[in-house]
Amino acid sequence: MTDRFYMICTRDTVGSNASFWCQNGHGYNTNIEKAHVYTLAEAQSRWNTGRVIDQPVCADSVDALAVVHVDHQHVPGESVITPDCSKYVAFQKGRWDGNDLYWLRNGGLPTTDFTQATIFDRPGDTAELVWLPFATADAVKRRTFPIAMLDHRRMVQGAGLRVPAHISRSRRREPGTGKTRLNCPDCGRIHWQLNPYVFEGCADWQCAGARTHG
């Protein structure tokens, strides 16, 4: 494993794709090639002072799970037929995963994974499909990462990152109440309270924590 990390912005997921901090913090992009690369120390430092929506991840693990997609904004929306072309691919009209196209493939359902798209020697039916020269789509393909494949245990903690205290507290908050989940240091019982920093006492009157901390 190399000392390489990306930073995902979990708020800006596009379809099934994770969005990454771009080079030098210039916005976000689903294209892995545009992601800023951090060392472990840099990623940890950013996380320690960052927002709850920013998540550093091991770059090697992301690269290993990358899926090649094509954004519909970068190819023609109508069929392109050229006399000298002998390699075509076809995508479904009006169907997207975020911005990404669904490609026709033999023996299976349409897929967003461009590497699985079937290459045809000539275009076929254009009623529900758009046909493009393979080279046209291939020129704008990009590597993306499915956010559903994010494995915190393996790609975060297992890669050497340590969850900052403010992130841990935010994950324990009860939605809509402003309360934080804490465990009684005496009996381990879950206790919800507004103060996220100091345990205010166990709710179980029989627990020593009700007297010690109450």
TABEL-V711203 format. One line per field, one symbol per residue. phi: phi as a letter, one per 40 degrees, with the letter a starting at -180 (. if undefined). burial: 1 if it has 24 or more other ideal C-beta (glycine too) atoms within 12 Angstrom, else 0. Layout:
phi: ???
burial: ???
//
This chain:
phi: .ccbbbbcbccbcbgcccbbccdfgcgbaccdccccbbcdcccccccdbcccccbcacccccdcbcbcbbcccbbccbdbbbdccbbbbbbccgbabgbccbccacgacdbcccccccbbcacbcbcbbbbbddcccccbcacbbcdcccbccccbccchcbccdccdccccccdgbgcbcbbcccbgccbbacccbbcchcccccccccccbc
burial: 0001111111011111111110000001111100111101011101100100011111101110111111110010001000000001111100011111111100000111110011110010000011111101100011111110010000110011100100100001000000010101000000111001001011000000100010
//
